Amino acid sequence: MTSEESQTESALADKVKEFLTQFKDPTGSFSYVEQIDQMMPKRAKYIVVDFNDLVSVPFIESKFVESPDEILNAFSRAIKEILQERFPEYARKIEHDIRARIANFPAERSLRQINSEVITKMTSVSGMVVRASEVKPLAKELTYKCLDKHISKFTLLDGMSLDKAVKCQSPKCPYTNLAIVAEESRFIDFQIVRLQELPEDLPPGQLP
C-alpha cells in the first residue's frame, strides 16, 4: 500500500467516524455510539448500520455503489478507533473481526438476477434459507514452525488457498514439514448457506 492510498483510507475512515459519532436518530439518541458502547458488554463484533441513515451523508452513501469493499473497510476501521477509546483491551482482542452490517440496502435482486453485473458490487438478495452448514473455523493467517523452530507466517487470499507454497521462510532452511502454531494463527467463523427462490419470485410454471 502506497502512502497516498494509506492517507485516502485514513481520510475515508475519519469521515465514517464523524458520521458514527455525530448521527442522532429521531429520538435524539446517538444510536451508533450507543451500539459501540454495547459491543464489549454483549461480546459483539459488529454494529448494524441502517442505510437510510446515510442519506444525510451522500459521499459515504455513494461509496457503497462505487467501492463497497473500501467503504466497509472504512467502517471497520472507524468502529475500531471508537471502540479503542472506550474498551481498548476488547478492541485489541477483536480488531480483525470488527464489522458493520448494512440493513435496508435498496439494491435488491432475486436469485435469478444474480449475474456478472453484480461482481464487486453490493446488493441484497431475497430468498429462503433451505440449508445451512455447521459453523467451522476458517484460517485467514497461519503461523508455522519448522523443526529448527523458525517461525513462518502465511496469509490466505480470498477463498481457502494459500498465496504461496508452505515451506519455511528462513533462508536456506530445508524443511517443508511444518507444524501449525494455532495460538498464533488467526481464524474466522465459516458457514455455507443455501438459498432458494421465494415462491412469489418464480416465473409462472417454473420450479425453484
C-alpha positions as CSV (number, residue, x, y, z in Angstrom):
1,M,0.0,0.0,0.0
2,T,1.4,3.4,-1.0
3,S,1.5,6.4,1.3
4,E,-1.2,8.1,-0.8
5,E,-3.5,5.1,-0.6
6,S,-3.0,5.0,3.2
7,Q,-3.9,8.7,3.5
8,T,-7.0,8.2,1.4
9,E,-8.2,5.2,3.5
10,S,-7.5,7.2,6.7
11,A,-9.5,10.2,5.4
12,L,-12.4,8.0,4.5
13,A,-12.3,6.3,7.9
14,D,-12.3,9.8,9.5
15,K,-15.5,10.7,7.6
16,V,-17.2,7.5,8.7
17,K,-16.1,8.1,12.3
18,E,-17.5,11.6,12.2
19,F,-20.8,10.1,10.9
20,L,-20.9,7.4,13.6
21,T,-20.2,9.8,16.5
22,Q,-22.4,12.6,15.4
23,F,-25.5,10.9,14.0
24,K,-28.7,11.2,16.0
25,D,-31.8,9.1,15.5
26,P,-35.3,10.7,15.5
27,T,-35.4,10.4,19.4
28,G,-32.2,12.4,19.6
29,S,-30.0,9.5,20.7
30,F,-26.5,8.9,19.4
31,S,-27.6,5.4,18.2
32,Y,-24.3,4.3,16.7
33,V,-22.2,5.4,19.7
34,E,-24.7,3.5,21.9
35,Q,-24.3,0.4,19.8
36,I,-20.5,0.6,20.0
37,D,-20.7,1.1,23.8
38,Q,-22.7,-2.1,24.0
39,M,-20.2,-4.2,22.0
40,M,-18.0,-5.1,24.9
41,P,-20.8,-6.0,27.4
42,K,-22.5,-8.1,24.7
43,R,-19.3,-9.5,23.3
44,A,-20.4,-8.3,19.9
45,K,-18.1,-7.9,16.9
46,Y,-20.3,-5.7,14.7
47,I,-22.9,-2.9,14.7
48,V,-25.9,-2.6,12.4
49,V,-26.0,0.5,10.2
50,D,-29.3,1.5,8.6
51,F,-28.6,2.5,5.0
52,N,-31.4,5.0,5.2
53,D,-29.4,7.0,7.8
54,L,-26.7,7.6,5.2
55,V,-28.9,9.8,3.1
56,S,-27.6,12.8,5.1
57,V,-24.1,11.9,4.0
58,P,-24.1,11.5,0.2
59,F,-20.4,11.0,0.0
60,I,-20.5,7.8,2.1
61,E,-23.7,6.7,0.6
62,S,-22.2,6.8,-3.0
63,K,-19.2,4.8,-1.9
64,F,-21.4,1.7,-1.4
65,V,-22.2,1.8,-5.1
66,E,-18.7,2.8,-6.3
67,S,-16.4,0.9,-3.9
68,P,-18.2,-1.3,-1.4
69,D,-15.1,-3.1,-0.1
70,E,-13.4,0.3,0.5
71,I,-16.3,1.8,2.5
72,L,-16.9,-1.4,4.5
73,N,-13.2,-1.4,5.5
74,A,-13.5,2.3,6.5
75,F,-16.5,1.4,8.7
76,S,-14.4,-1.4,10.4
77,R,-11.5,1.0,10.9
78,A,-13.7,3.8,12.3
79,I,-15.6,1.4,14.7
80,K,-12.3,0.0,15.9
81,E,-11.0,3.5,16.7
82,I,-14.1,4.5,18.6
83,L,-14.1,1.2,20.5
84,Q,-10.4,1.6,21.4
85,E,-11.3,4.9,23.1
86,R,-13.8,3.1,25.3
87,F,-12.6,-0.5,25.7
88,P,-9.0,-0.7,24.4
89,E,-8.4,-4.3,25.6
90,Y,-11.6,-5.6,23.9
91,A,-10.8,-3.6,20.8
92,R,-7.4,-5.3,20.5
93,K,-8.9,-8.7,21.1
94,I,-11.4,-8.4,18.2
95,E,-9.6,-5.9,15.9
96,H,-9.6,-8.3,12.9
97,D,-13.3,-9.2,13.3
98,I,-14.9,-5.8,13.7
99,R,-17.6,-5.2,11.1
100,A,-20.5,-3.0,10.1
101,R,-23.7,-4.9,8.9
102,I,-25.8,-2.8,6.5
103,A,-29.6,-3.0,6.8
104,N,-32.2,-1.8,4.3
105,F,-29.8,-1.6,1.4
106,P,-32.0,-0.6,-1.6
107,A,-30.4,-2.6,-4.4
108,E,-32.4,-5.9,-4.0
109,R,-32.3,-8.7,-6.6
110,S,-33.9,-12.1,-6.9
111,L,-31.6,-15.1,-7.1
112,R,-32.2,-15.3,-10.9
113,Q,-30.9,-11.8,-11.3
114,I,-27.5,-12.5,-9.7
115,N,-25.1,-12.4,-12.7
116,S,-21.8,-11.0,-13.8
117,E,-23.1,-7.4,-13.4
118,V,-23.0,-7.7,-9.6
119,I,-19.4,-8.8,-9.3
120,T,-17.6,-6.4,-7.0
121,K,-20.9,-4.6,-6.4
122,M,-23.0,-4.6,-3.2
123,T,-26.5,-6.0,-3.4
124,S,-29.2,-7.6,-1.3
125,V,-30.9,-10.9,-2.2
126,S,-34.4,-12.1,-1.4
127,G,-34.6,-15.9,-0.8
128,M,-35.4,-18.6,1.6
129,V,-32.7,-20.5,3.5
130,V,-33.1,-24.2,2.8
131,R,-29.8,-25.5,4.2
132,A,-27.0,-24.2,6.4
133,S,-23.8,-25.9,7.3
134,E,-22.4,-26.0,10.8
135,V,-20.1,-23.1,11.7
136,K,-16.5,-24.1,11.2
137,P,-13.2,-22.3,11.7
138,L,-11.6,-20.9,8.5
139,A,-7.9,-19.9,8.6
140,K,-7.0,-16.4,7.4
141,E,-3.5,-16.1,8.7
142,L,-1.4,-19.2,9.5
143,T,1.7,-19.4,11.6
144,Y,4.0,-22.4,11.2
145,K,7.1,-23.6,13.0
146,C,9.7,-25.9,11.4
147,L,11.9,-28.5,13.1
148,D,14.6,-25.8,13.7
149,K,11.8,-23.7,15.4
150,H,11.9,-21.0,12.7
151,I,8.5,-19.1,12.5
152,S,6.8,-18.6,9.2
153,K,3.6,-16.7,8.6
154,F,1.3,-17.1,5.6
155,T,-1.8,-15.1,4.7
156,L,-4.7,-16.7,2.8
157,L,-6.2,-14.9,-0.1
158,D,-9.9,-14.7,-0.6
159,G,-11.2,-18.3,-0.5
160,M,-9.3,-21.2,1.0
161,S,-5.9,-21.2,-0.8
162,L,-2.5,-20.1,0.4
163,D,-0.9,-17.4,-1.6
164,K,2.3,-19.5,-1.8
165,A,3.6,-23.0,-1.1
166,V,4.1,-23.8,2.6
167,K,7.8,-24.0,3.2
168,C,10.0,-22.5,5.8
169,Q,10.6,-18.8,5.2
170,S,14.0,-18.8,6.9
171,P,16.8,-18.5,4.3
172,K,18.5,-21.9,3.5
173,C,16.2,-23.8,5.8
174,P,15.4,-27.1,4.0
175,Y,12.3,-28.1,6.0
176,T,8.9,-28.3,4.4
177,N,7.3,-30.4,7.1
178,L,5.9,-27.5,9.2
179,A,3.6,-27.6,12.2
180,I,0.8,-25.1,12.7
181,V,1.0,-22.9,15.7
182,A,-2.7,-22.4,16.3
183,E,-2.5,-19.9,19.1
184,E,-0.5,-17.5,16.9
185,S,-2.7,-18.0,13.8
186,R,-6.0,-16.2,13.0
187,F,-9.3,-17.9,12.2
188,I,-12.8,-16.7,11.4
189,D,-16.1,-18.4,11.6
190,F,-17.1,-20.0,8.2
191,Q,-20.6,-21.2,7.1
192,I,-22.2,-22.1,3.8
193,V,-25.9,-21.1,3.4
194,R,-28.0,-22.3,0.5
195,L,-30.9,-20.2,-0.6
196,Q,-34.0,-21.0,-2.7
197,E,-36.1,-18.5,-4.6
198,L,-39.2,-17.2,-2.9
199,P,-42.5,-18.5,-4.4
200,E,-43.5,-15.0,-5.4
201,D,-40.2,-14.6,-7.4
202,L,-40.7,-17.6,-9.6
203,P,-41.8,-17.2,-13.2
204,P,-45.1,-18.9,-14.0
205,G,-44.7,-22.7,-14.4
206,Q,-41.1,-22.9,-13.2
207,L,-39.6,-24.6,-10.2
208,P,-37.1,-23.0,-7.8
